[in-house]
Amino acid sequence: MINRSIKALGVALGTATVFLASQQAMALSISANGGDNSFGAEASQTIFPSIRAGVGYLNTDDSGHNAKAYSGSLMFSPYLPGLDLSVGARYQYQDTHYGNGGGVGLGGSAFVDTPIPLTSIGAYGFYTPDGMTSGDIEKSYEYGAQARVNLISQTYAYVGYRYLRTDFDNDDDHTLDSGPVLGVSVGF
């Protein structure tokens, strides 16, 4: 019963994210990133003032086996001078050698400007606890840190570190991705 509810919540969140992200009236951003054994892409769009919907994809071979992660998120970003803050929920489905499944995670990000012109630093993280998962996943967490350099209006390059670890029902926990990441984000 709980797994069905989690799956239904995940499907609803994913569907709402795709629908709302398709609206062209507000700001859209697209980013791509890559690491030693991984690559990913994300797209997000403002759907209401201070609320963004996003979708993402990550492909990684860092664990010695290919793993794919698909995600949909809804994030709240209040206006705070000098601080780029987002909090919200993300549904992520993982297709891995160790098992398949998804879950709703809570998390966010925070970035602050530095004394170096056009540069900010920050971190992000999501935690998906046991009880909010389905399939072979018991719990999962992802976090990272980034330094961003604004290239032109709404476009920045970034360098950082990403760590993704998942605890599977019958196969303990595995680090699916860890290491340096380079990327670019373009806003429209």
Secondary structure, DSSP 8 states (H G I E B T S, - for coil): -HHHHHHHHHHHHHHHHHHHHT--SS-EEEEEEEESSEEEEEEEEEEETTEEEEEEEEEE-TTSS-EEEEEEEEEE---BTTEEEEEEEEEEEEE-SS-EEEEEEEEEEEEEE-SSTTEEEEEEEEEE-TTSEEETEEEEEEEEEEEEEEEETTEEEEEEEEEEEEEETTS-EEEEEEEEEEEEEEE-
